[in-house]
Amino acid sequence: MKYYEIHEPYYALLAAEEEKKALEVYVEVAADDDGTLKDSIKEVSRQYALGCVGDLALKNKPELSVDKLVRDFNKRENDWLIIDGALA
């Protein structure tokens, strides 16, 4: 699995097999592609993605175990991990 981050027009952290799939997931949940998303998407490391998800999850649910967090993270594919709160 690869991990991708987009900041504009809405923030999203995505888990996808490839960049093309990450863009498809983004368009499904966030915003239409006006042709500029390809320039906005950036591949990030698994460690970075897990750290972002972990920080947010543990901030909102401090009782969440790290083992469960990692198991849930590993199950996500071709899906968003974090998405702008304005879209939730």
Sequence and secondary structure as in RCSB ss.txt:
>XXXX:A:sequence
MKYYEIHEPYYALLAAEEEKKALEVYVEVAADDDGTLKDSIKEVSRQYALGCVGDLALKNKPELSVDKLVRDFNK
RENDWLIIDGALA
>XXXX:A:secstr
 EEEEE SSS EEEEESSHHHHHHHHHHHT    S HHHH EEE HHHHHHHHHHHHHHH TT  HHHHHHHHHH
  SEEEEE TTT 
